Amino acid sequence: MALLAGIGPLGPLELGLILLIVILVFGVGRLPEVGGAIGKGIREFRHATKDEERAPSGDVAATTMASASAPAAPEAPVAPPAAAPSTETIFCSECGARNLRSAKFCAECGKPIATAVS
């Protein structure tokens, strides 16, 4: 017999009474739908908790915030212009945006800028 906090033991009589009340509330025809909905909800909850464990919380929040606030960007990266870049600017390898050579992060996408080793 299982003990629940403040309720006491649940025996076969109590479980039968709970089942009878559920049948009266939902009806016999809707019991499979109710059971399926409960099972689907439990599966979705387990899937969501496993996804949160796999992905670091900072990346999930950053991805959510970026997708919610930023307008849709083109999928293909923007290529730098064909002209030779000046010595004061550098292009981001991720998005192709022009940045100052002294910048450590891209002003457009925020990714670290790879600097050429001399």
Summary of the structure (lengths in Angstrom):
residues: 118
radius of gyration: 28.7
end to end distance: 74.6
largest distance: 84.2
contacts: 202
relative contact order: 0.06
helix: 44%
strand: 12%
